[in-house]
Amino acid sequence: MDRAQKAETVESLKGVFSGAGVMVVGHYSGLTVAELTVLRTRLRAAGGSLKVVKNRLVKLAIDGTPKSTAAGLFTGPTAIAYSADPIAAAKVAVAYAKEKEQFVILGGLFGDQLLDKQGVQAIATLPSLDELRGKIIGLVQAPATKIAGVLAAPGGQLARVLNAYATKDAA
């Protein structure tokens, strides 16, 4: 890799670090290409990505930024799973680490905050952004549905009473 390629890689890594809501750092030693492809596919389906990185280039990319606290995580064969959604990459990475013991989660970044392995696992247990949106919409719509039911009930009762009298007179 020549200097121009390294500079381009460092710039792309800066973009990855700035755009990621969460980043999970792990060792992939012992995984085959097919197994890494499975992880990449799952991350892509969840809206994330996996990137095998050169540690020195990552350290250059985060040097002088608030994310430089994570420099200690980048040793050995390192891969980063990241997504704009603050939960998606952590969920997929933790689930995959449970399946494959060769994929070892070292820690991660949540915004600018450094996370250890337990922190990443705690984030993975949270509901995703779409699940939270669904819950909020359900909570907002519930009172309106109840109000509509209460307002419609007297009219429905009146209609049933009139219908009962009408069928009683006809009989």
VENFENLIN-V225332 format. One line per field, one symbol per residue. ss: DSSP state (H for helix, E for strand, - for the rest). phi: phi as a letter, one per 40 degrees, with the letter a starting at -180 (. if undefined). psi: psi as a letter, one per 40 degrees, with the letter a starting at -180 (. if undefined). Layout:
ss: ???
phi: ???
psi: ???
//
This chain:
ss: --HHHHHHHHHHHHHHHHH--EEEEEE-----HHHHHHHHHHHHH--EEEEEE-HHHHHHHH---HHHHHHHH----EEEEEE----HHHHHHHHHHHH----EEEEEEE--EEE-HHHHHHHH----HHHHHHHHHHHHHHHHHHHHHHHHHHHHHHHHHHHHHHHHHH-
phi: .cdccccccccccccccccccabbbacbdgccccccccccccccccgbabbcbcdccccccccgbcccccdcccbgcbbbbaacccbdcccccccccccbcccbcciabbgbccbccccccccccccccccccccccccccdccccccccccccccccccccccccccccc
psi: hiddddddddddddddddehdihhhiheheiidddddddddddddeeaihhhihdddddddeheieeeeededgiahhihhiidhedddddddddddddhedhhhdaahgbehhiaddddddddeiiidddddddddddddddddddddddddddddddddddddddddd.
//
